[in-house]
């Protein structure tokens, strides 16, 4: 096996190997780690980030970055809680994904129409979305203590949290879209070589807009789940969410240069981050070493991605 093959293998399966190794290590270090309750709690708490990272995979494969998903998440959280109180809990849960879809589409239109880099455009829209969320909530928490609202984040189906089922369905749908549809093939083509995609007749602007719209929808759906779980909407809910999602996607081996990636690997990246966090909590270790470990793992993933591109 040559160097190129090894790098491609690491890009595809390194995150899975690290997850398995971490599970084994934590199981040996703590009896309370590998329990049904702890595993379900990890998955439930990670569900919003898994959903956002799954959609972020499409954006990055297409050659973009979306730094506004945290702002969209905040918008979805406060609007969901406010509408649940003012109108009906069901309306609040449904509204957040719709708002997210709308804001994500706006991102895509701005980026493709003005022909600006997604990194810069979504930094600007992130500030706008977060600021709007603060105005809507007046900078206060919006508590929603109704069973009709909390079932999405706290309820269970066959003794498994509803949020986990929703995440699994969403990830499967995105995987099918990427691997079994013409839209998925076009997303890979745009990210791999946009000029060649244009020459082959692909409507690259529409493809890019669709990925940002999907990311916005995912952020809104994640906001509904998270707000339902904690029974509260807050404008600061999405702070740092975009960086965590991008980190998980890169950990999963999706190329930061576009054209290569998979949803399941991004989910594995989220699980790896969650295991690191959970492991340090269980072992009662210094939080500094948790951040240090996470940073080093992400840096290693970036290095593998960079070397894989050169080889």
Buried (B, 14 or more C-beta within 10 A) or exposed (E): EEEEEBBBBBBBEBBBEBBEEBBEEBEEEBEEBEEEEBEBBBBBBBBBBBBBBBBBBBBBBBBBBBBBBBBBBBBBBBBBBBBBBEEBBEEBBBBBBBBBBBBBBBBBBBBBEEEEEBEEBBBBBBEBBBBBBBEBBEEEBBEBEBEBBBBBBBBBEEEBBBBBBBBBEBBEEBBEBBEEEEBBEBBBBBBBBBEEBBEEEBBBBEBBBBBBBBBBBBBBBBBBBBBBBBBBBBBBBBBEBBEBBBBBBBBBBBBBBBBBBBBBBBBBBBBBBBBBBBBBEBBEEEEEEBEEBBEEBBEBBBEBBBBBBEE
